[in-house]
Amino acid sequence: MAGRVVARHRTRPELPLRLGPRPFLHPVTTLAGTPVTETGPADHPHHLGAGVAVPDVEGHNFWGGRTFVRGHGSTELDNHGVQRHTGCTRRGPAGFEAELCWEAAGRALLRERRTVAAAELAAHAWALDFAFALTNVTGGPLSIGSPATNGRPGAAYGGFFWRAPKEAAAPRVFTPDGEGEAEVHGTRADWLALAGADWTLVFAGASEATRRDPWFVRAAEYPGAGPSLASAERLTVPPGESVVRRVVTVVADGVLGRAEAAALVRAAVHP
């Protein structure tokens, strides 16, 4: 983007199985060079930049770390899957299209088509357009869940997820109509913003299906956010069918207010 490298896609990270090995974007930076992703932090070593991670696909963990088991809590299980990068069908200076295979217990469960593109919005902001399609390649239905659907209230993480850097103070969290982690977590909104010391990320659902997903967001414990694929109930994917989502993230230098965040989302999603 105008000669700047603002993101790298790490396709074959060497990670232990417990961390849910998968391709991810890191580092992602603002136009001024400020890092806005974090990978392998001490608080959650399985948080890997920006990408797609699901804690429960038919009982297999593609998120990393422990698995929440109803009646037992967070439990160490030998149930981790791997997302393997199988190739790029398109690659250019402003983006790429990649194919991934989600494998567990010796078989392929899902095929992912991932499309990522970058576009400059202003002198201080650019947009990362991240779309993915998860196709069931088994002969039967697959069920996608989360700790929330398995009995842990408020923990409906899974899907597109962005881990931001942890700073001395928690980031500000806001949506078009809400303010603060407690108020916006688990709600539906066209976009959600995390504003750190000198950066702002604005995540926008760029399709109707994505906008129907409630937001999972953390700020006080650690900074991270993404729409939830399985919030109140499990999501069933019939054989041969796909779950398709698209998130456009505004990556900005400085701390944005609500009006500027909304204007940049409009420019990014509806250019």
Salt bridges, closest charged atoms under 4 A:
GLU38 OE1 - ARG163 NH2 3.82
ASP43 OD1 - HIS44 ND1 2.75
ASP43 OD1 - ARG163 NH1 2.73
ASP56 OD2 - ARG234 NH1 2.87
GLU76 OE2 - ARG18 NH2 2.74
GLU97 OE2 - ARG113 NE 3.96
GLU99 OE2 - ARG113 NE 2.91
GLU103 OE1 - ARG84 NE 2.71
GLU112 OE2 - ARG114 NE 2.74
ASP129 OD2 - ARG246 NH2 2.70
GLU179 OE2 - ARG172 NE 2.71
GLU179 OE1 - ARG258 NH2 3.12
ASP213 OD2 - ARG245 NE 2.64
GLU221 OE2 - HIS44 NE2 3.96
GLU221 OE1 - ARG218 NE 4.00
GLU260 OE2 - HIS124 NE2 2.83
